[in-house]
Amino acid sequence: MSLLAERLGWAQKGKHILNDVSGELAPGTLLAIVGPNGAGKSSLLHLLAGGERPDTGTVSLDGQLLSTYSAASLARRRAVLTQEQSLLFPFTVRDVVAMGSLLAANDEDIEHCLQYFSAAELINRQYLSLSGGERQRVQIARVLLQLLPSLKAGDPAYLFLDEPLNALDLNHQFALMALLESLRDRGFAIACVIHDLVLAHRFADQVWVLSNGRLVAQGGAAAVINERLLDEVFMLPAQPRKVMASLLDCAAR
Amino acid sequence: MHYTANPKMMPSAITETRHPNAAYRVLGLLMACLLAALMLAAFVGAASVEWQHWQWRAWQNPEAAILWHIRLPRLCLAAIVGAGLGASGAAMQGLFRNPLADPGLLGIANGAALAVAISLIAIPSSWGLLGLYSISIAAFSGGLICCIVIFLFARRSGGGVAALLLAGLAINALCGAAIGFLTYLSDDQQLRSLSFWTMGSLGGALWTQIAVCCSVLIPALLLLTRSARQLDVLQLGDRSAEYLGIDPRQLQRRTVILAALIVGSCVAVSGVIGFVGLLVPHLLRMLIGPQHRWLLPGSALLGALLLLAADTLARTVVAPAELPVGVITSLLGAPYFLYLLISQGRRL
């Protein structure tokens, strides 16, 4: 019972984005996907979530190829937060969160999902009048609403988040990570593209490091996120590397 | 999970509560206004109409002929074409995720008019009802081709508003040039018909035209309304919609075809009437919000009302002569379009 990626390869417009990526996402795991810009993190997330099909290799969910699931049945088992920002019409926050429900959503559930980020007071605001961080919190509430039936039924699902910490203030960054932890404790499998190595180190069970489309390291957060990673993958100069190393040290303690 | 939000971040600006009842009320009000406007407009015009002409028995009465054979068909056609243009505008704005999409601005109406012009020259006018349908089919095909071209272009260019409008400009110019070329090939009778289609007019409406137009428009409108919720979700983006179990490509294909059907059947009977599809959904969003299950039927009602009013103005301002109705809608719509461009300028 898990999501299994085997030897994934993916190219776009003749350019190789991902090469030979394999890994497993088991229920009850919080996975952080890290790496420099352009390493293929978002692409990998979309391949794992079934939004794109790999050119080579396979992704299977519970032993069955992901491509054999219907869009509707996948939507009941996994939700995805993308980086898309395309709303131009004056929807209210209630409307936007309700879009996450596959059936008609009731106000109680919408408020419940907004409450995770103390965002319930936004419910009657116009989405377009919100700040970037507030919009991100609303989008996360929408994704939660999609999985609320599985949450209520105690039937763990998969959650994929593409840079969910974008635009969130420190307080809400920690609130989100704590929420993801509590979902993980209920058996959810969570994959999260993340730039903040300190938070990844503090909260993630598993870390995958991508560089130039290849998986260069995978394992427990403490084993993977270290000074060597900062040097070889992120190519951090000595001075900031030292700062980051001491931050990671604090996070570990 | 027990982190609380910073109290400094409490909401400060616009709050808005919208209740489904509000949408029902606006829709009901629009329906009542439309019926009242239909009644009122029947009395206004170059020739006077008396109360007794309304009796069913007066159908054959020559004095009532103006009401039953000229004015009423024209009013009904105005309402139907207005409904079609309003609803197709709403659907296309949803499809392109863009409040500036309009069948006229994007060149879809002109594409339909070009196809009609070609069929007018190629197909003899003596084909009766079949001829009417052949014009509708030509208009539909022309509109569909332009719609697909614009849509593929929008997808390639990443859906920017400016790119979309410029593509529409190019298609409009191309279709305009092609229609101009066809006028050189046409005889006198064909030339008159051609200028009718490019100017846009509701004069000379026939009950058979109305029947043909309705037989396409009503089913297409009902089918569009069925995908209202999916169109809402599509606003999140193609990928997010797909992750919510919707097939965005299938939805977009269906919407393109239905919108082109509606625009085609409108252009077939009335020519190119601009700006109704831009103006109406925009006004309605301010009243009832952007949800398509209200917006689509509401745009049909408000579009009908607007075109009926515009046409009544067109035939009374300079009576007994009349203005092309497209002139009135452009006079209303073009300044509003400019206003929209200025207010959305930062996003272009």
Interface residues (C-beta under 8 A of the other chain):
Chain A: H46 A49 G51 A71 A72 L74 A75 R76 R78 A79 V80 T82 E84 Q85 S86 L87 L88 F89 P90 F91 T92 D95 V96 M99 G100 L102 Y116 F117 S118 A119 E121 L122 N124 R125 Q126 S129 E134 R142 Q146 D169 N171 H172 F174 A175 A178 L179 S182
Chain B: M1 H2 Y3 T4 A5 N6 M9 M10 P11 A13 I14 T15 E16 T17 R18 R97 N98 P99 G159 D232 V233 Q235 L236 G237 D238 R239 S240 E242 Y243 L244 G245 I246 D247 R285 M286 G289 P290 Q291 R347
